[in-house]
Amino acid sequence: MKTRHRSYPARALRYARARFRRDDFWLAGIAALLGIVCGVSVAAFDWLVKHIQLLAFGLGTGEISGADAIPPDRLWVPLAGGIAVGATIWIAKRLGRRLEKVDPIEANALTGGRIPLPGALWIMVQTLLSHGMGASVGMEGAHTQLCSALGSKAGSLASGRRNDMRLLVACGAGASIAALFQSPIAGAFYAFELVIAAYSIGNLAPVVIASLAAAGTRMVLYPSALHFAVPALSLGPSAVVMILMITFATVAMAITVMRCCTRVETLLRAVMPACA
């Protein structure tokens, strides 16, 4: 009886893996769960950074980005943070491949969507230390790395195929951007443009679901994290015409750059066929 009961989790896992390979609804469900986990991760990181800064700098708001000045008796905090981050870099070099870092774009192109989780967690530790001690650097890279690694881990647990792994990595990357900036549309476009590098109807639902789940989770858990004050604007006809002109000019520049890149690549292949 004990052996039979012990086999239930294994049977359930085999069943879930089989359905994941055959049914797109299961893929969408995993993308939704991944988005929720990514939203929790981003909210937890924001909470930790705020409270670390509150303890380290003694500011009432817990955020130094809007502070007029740092108390003189806390000027040692950024120095200590730099030393701590330097120590993490030294440790990472000593451990070598055990803390290997693989970019999500590189993972989708070269490793079939496989990203080591320890390296991504180590990047988060470094970012937490640097931000908590007052460094003004972007958080997007660390969040994207961790959430992409979580997507890769989910694909591995589900025994996903290469395309499934790549898609879940893109779902994690998009979910991180959606949760961080409270913008599901930006997260979805980030996943399609930079990670997947292609648009397709089959990939639309998982990416959008993951981005929506992440943004919604972050909003529920940490609603006061973002405040964007947008003043009221009154646009006249001349302003609308100017906006349209800027839009068309920007589109024309983007198309020109893309076509020039293609032409230059074709020219280089013709001139240097051995390097093609």
Secondary structure, DSSP 8 states (H G I E B T S, - for coil): -HHHHHHHHHHHHHHHHHHHHH-HHHHHHHHHHHHHHHHHHHHHHHHHHHHHHHHHH--SSS-STT-S---GGGTHHHHHHHHHHHHHHHHHHHHGGGG----HHHIIIIITT---HHHHHHHHHHHHHHHHTT----SHHHHHHHHHHHHHHHHHHTT--HHHHHHHHHHHHHHHHHHHHT-HHHHHHHIIIIII-S--HHHHHHHHHHHHHHHHHHHHH-TTS-----------HHHHHHHHHHHHHHHHHHHHHHHHHHHHHHHHHHH-GGG-
